[in-house]
Amino acid sequence: MKDHAPEPQTALPTVQRFENVMVTPSPDRDTPGVLWPDFEQQTLARLRRKDRPVCRPPAITSGRLRIVDAPAIFVSMYDNHFGHTVAETVPRLVQALAECPEDWPLVFTTNAQFRAPHPSPMFRAVMDWLDVPLERLRFCSEQIVFRALHVAAQAEHLGSRQPTPERYLDLLEARVHPKLPDAPCEGVTFVSRAALPAEKGFHAAEVYLAACLRQLGVQVVYPEELTLPAQMELYARSRYLIFSEGSALHGRQLFGRRDQHISVLRRRFRSHLAEAQIAPRCTSLDHVSCFGGALNVIGPAGRPVLHAMASLYRVEPLLAHLEGIGLPIRKVWNTNVYGHVRDLDVLRWLARMYDPKVAPWLRPSNAPDHILEQLDALELGHLSDKAAKIMAGESEHLRRQKRK
């Protein structure tokens, strides 16, 4: 709950100015591509996660080098993932927009695959939400030395336990709150992952939970089916917001404080996703202890692919929390129907994991026993025969492909 969160911060660090800074293309999310002076000693200019700098210095190559004399603002690497864009890019951008001249370009580094100036619809929607004209953006895909490069610290970042500074929320609200409904919050909204492909990760039987909540008058939304302004309007006018844990929760970071209550249905063990960032924006925040274990596949690197897990509910804590916020869920909940839908979802997830059309990095690199052991541990052993047939069918498909 919010009462146990650390004391709020107030101030923001000033925007920093550096001279003669080398900026390169960004090969990956952990290498934004800026060689800050005294790189290892820099803290606020570098990419931060879990309250410490995590980015690597870029590799400098010989060859063509461009010089830019005019002042510019570094924002981040260009990212096509909604959660990372909102949680790692926007927190540098808001202060820079408020405190730097409007004619200074905003610099994003890119990798070799990006074809500037064509950012994704998602990225354009976030920039539009912040009233950032696309013509102000500069996508850096070559080595450039900026004579005067400015950068704002990340006011909030992934995994941080430090609450978002009040000054940052003031700046964010001044920019976006005129777009939001000026009315008291009311009603309950459930932000669901059930419409996403199974390999994105989900709660088994979430579709059943959503159906039960609809019967109780809850508005169920699938954010990927809405425009960004429509999402923000729905979130802003809800008295109670329930999120299935995932990137959609970061969307709530796109505006500031409201008198509302936010619940996050955990999909991972003891997860506190975005707790320090969301808590200062609402009246109360609960990360609901409804994680009942999960099925996972092992990726090529030999580690579980955690973002693609099929998570199970701990049903009793889930129902108790919903009853606690005024939703009489037990009146419409049927344990047998829930169990049937959960089982179907587990098998659907498994078929997707073993589907040869799924991206190669999601294809299991483990033996079928890995899945069968998890089913037993999660008291889903009754699905073992069907699961084995799914996995055997995929194995046979791969053998046929190799013979060709």
N, C-alpha and C positions, 0 to 999 in steps of 0.2 A: 504493500500500500504506500501511497505517497507520504504518509506521516513518517515513515522510516527512511525516507530519502535524505541525502546529505543537505546541508544548508545551501540555499541558492547563492550563486555568484552574481555579481552586479556588473563589473567592468569587462571590457574587451581590450585585448592588447592593441596598440596602435598598428596601422598598416605599415609594414616595413618597406624600406627602399634599399635595393642593392645595385651596385654598378658593375658593368662588364660581366654579365652573367651568360654562360653558355646554356642554350636550350637545344635539346635534340629530340628526334622522334621517340615516342614511348613504345617500347616493345611489349609491355605488359602492365597490369594494374599496379604492381609493386615497384615499378620503375617509372615515375612520372616524367623523367627526362630532363630535369633541371639540375645542373651542377652548381649548387649554392656555394658561395665562398665559405671556407672552413666547414665543409659539408658535415663532418661527424659532430661538430659542436652546435650545429643549427638544431633548434627544437621546433619553433613555431612555423618556420617556413616549410619544413619537410612534412610529408604525409604521416599522419599519426593514426594509430589504432591502439586501443587499450591503454591510453594515456602515455604512449611513448612513440618516438619516431620509428617507422618501420621500412621506409623506402630505401632502395638501393641507388647509388650514384650511377648515372648513365655512362655508357661506353662512348668515348670520343674517337671518331675516326678521322683519318686524313682526307683531304679533298676539299670540295667547295664549301665556303663559309660566307654567310651573309651577315652584314652589320646593320642593326636598326638603331638609329640615334634617338628617335622620338620615344617618350615615356610610354610604358605599357604595363598591364596588370596580368600577372600569371594567376590562373584559376586552378586548373588541374589537367590531368590527362582526359581526353574525350572518352567517355564511358557509355556503352549502350545498354547498361543494366540499370533499371529504374532504382532499385534500392541503393546501389553504390552512388549513382548520380545524386540522389537526394541526400544521402547520409555523408558523402565525402566531398562533393563538388559544391552544392548549394551553400554549405556553411562557410565557405570562403567568399562566395559571390555576394551575399547580401550586404556585408559591411563595405566591400569594395565599391559596390554600386552606390551606396549612400555617401561615401566619403571621398571618392576620387572623381576627377573631372569626367564629364560625360563623353569627351572626345578621345579618351584613352582607350585603345583597343583591349579586348579581353582575350588572353592567349590560352589556347588548349593544345596540348601535345597530342599527336596521333601516331598510330602504327602504320605500317606499309599498306595494309589492306583498306584503310579509310580513303574514300574519294571525296575530298573537300570540293566545294562547300555543300555537302549533302548529308547533314546529320540526320539521325533517325527521327521519325514522327514523335517518339517518346521524348527525345532530347529537346526537340523543338517545342513540344508542349510545356516542358518544364521552364524553358527560357521564356516562353510567352506568358506563363503564369507569373513570372517575375518581371514582366515588361522589359525584357532584354531584346533589343532589335538584332536580328541575325547578322545584319551588316556590320555590327560592332565586333563580331567574333572573328578571331584569327586562329586557324588550325595549322599548327607547326608540324610539318613533315620533312623538315631539313634542319641542318645545324645552323643556328642563328646565335649571334652575340647581341644581347640587348644592353645598350649603354645605361639604361635606367629601368630596372624591372621592379615593380611593386607587388607585394603579396600580403593578403590578409591571413591571419591565423585561422585555422579551422575552429569555429566557435563551438562545434560539437563534432564528434567523430565516432566511428564504430567501436563498440566495446568500452567506451569511456564510462567511468564511474563518477565523473565530475558533472554536476548539473549544468545545463545550458545557461550561459550568462543572461541575466535579465535585460541587459543592454541589447544583446542580439535579438531577443524576442521583441523588444521595442522597435528595432529597425525592420524586422520582418513584418510585424503588424502594420507599421506605417506604409509598407509597400503593398501588401496583399489584402488587408482586411476590408478596404472599400469594396472588394469584389464579393465578399461573403454576406450572407443574409443577416440583416440587423434585427434579429428576433430571438426570444428566449429559446434555448435548446429544449427539444421535446422528442419523445418516442425512442425506440430502440432500433438500431441498425446492426445487422450481422454481416461482416465483410468476409466472404467465403473464398476458399481456394478450390472448391469442388469443380469448377469449370475448366481448370488448368489441366494440361496433359499429365498423366500419372507420373511420368519421369521427373516432373517438377517437384514432387513431394506433396503429400496431403495426409489428412486424417481419413482412415478407413471409416466408411459410413457417415462422413460429413454431409453427404447429400440427404441422409435420413434426418440428421440433426436439423438441417436447414428446413426440411419439410415440416418438422414439428414446430419450429419457431414461427414459421409462416402461419400455422394454425392459431398461434397466440398473438398474431398481429405484428410480429417483427418484420421489418423490411430487410430482405436478404438481397445483397448486391454482390456482383462479380466485377471487380474494378477494371479488369481488362476489357470489359464490354462497354465501359463508360468513357466519355472524354474526361480529361483531367479537371476542368472546371466543374463538371457535374459531380465527380468524386468529392472534390473539396466542399461543394455546397452540401452534399449529403452528410459528410463527416461533421461539418460545422453546425448543422441544425439538429444533430442527434443528442439527446440527453444521455443515452447509454450507447456506447460503441463497443461492439464485440468483434475482435479480429481473430481469425485463424492465423497463428503465428507465421509470418513471412514478410516479404518485401513490401506488401501493401501497408503494413504498419508504418513504414518510413514515410508514406504519403502524408501521414498526420503531422510530420515535421515541416510541411510546406505552409503551415500557418501557425499562429501563436495560441494564446491562452483563451480557453472557453470553460464555462461552468458545465462540465460534463464528466461522466464516469467512463473509464476505458478498461476493458477486460481483454486479455490476450490468452487464447487457448493454446497452451504449450504443445509443440510438436517434438521438442527435444528435452532431454533430461535437465532439469533445473535451469532452463533457459531464462534469461532476463533481457531479451532482445529490446534494445533502445530504451531501457528503463530510465536512465538518467536524462535522456532527451525528451521523452514523452511526459514524465511526471510533472515537470514545471509548467506544462501546457494544459493541465486538466485538474479537476477537483480531486479525483482519486484514480489510482491505477492498480490493477490486479493482474499478475501473471498466474493464471489459474493452474493448480497442480493436477492437471488432468492427463499428463503424459503416462501412458500405460505400456511403454515399450514400443519397439519399431522393428520392421524388417528392412534390411539394407543389402545392397550388393557391394562387392569389392571391386574397385576400379583398377585400371592398369597399373597404378602406382602401388597397389597392394593395401590401400586404405579404404575404409567404407566411404561410399559416396553419400555423405550425410544429407546434402540438400535434396536428394531423391528418395528419402526414406518413406515408407508407408507406415505412418504412426498410428497407434491404437489409442483409444480413449481409456482413461480410468473413469468409468461411467459414474460412479457414486459422487466423487468430487465435482465432476462436470455438472450433474443435475443439481447438486447442493448449491453450487455457485449461482446457477441460473435462477433457482428458487429464491436465493438471497437477494437478487436484484429485482424481484417482483414478477418473475416469469414462472407460472405454475406448470412447468414442463412435465411433471410426473402424470398430470391428467391426460396427456396425449402420447406419452412415451410407451412403446411396446417392446419389451426386452427381446421377444422372439423375432420380431421384424428387424430390430437393430442388429441382432446377431446374424441374420440372413444377409442383410445388406453389407455388413462388415466383411463377411466371408467372400461375397461376390467382388467387393472392392480389392481385397487382398489378391485374389486370383487374377483380376483385371490388371493390377499393378505388376504381378509377376509375368503375365503374358507380354506386357509392354517392355519390361526389362529384357526379356528374351526375344523380342521382335527384331529381326535383322535389319529392319528399316530405321530403327532408333539410332541416333548418333553413336559412332563407335566408342566414344569415351564412356558411354553408359552401358555398354554390353558387359555382362558379368565376365570376369576373368577368374572365377572361382568354380569349384566343383559343385554339383547340385546338393551335396551334403550340407554345404554352408546354409542354404535356404531351409532344408528339411530340419536341421537342428534348431534353427530359429523358430520355426513353426511349433515344434515341441515345447520350446522354452516359453513361448507366448500362449500356451494352451490352445493352439490351433492345429494340433496333430491330426485332427479329423480331415484336414485339407491336404494331407501329405500325398495321397494317391493322385489327386487331381493336379497338384503342383508338380509331381514327378513327371506326369504325362506332358505338361506344358514344357518343362525343361528338356525332356527327351525329344519332343518334336523339334525344338530349336536345335538341339545337338545334331539330329538327323539332317536338318536343313543345312547346317554348316558343313557337314560331311559331303553333302551333294555339291555344295558350292566349291569345295576344294577339289573334288573329282573333275569338275568342269575346268 
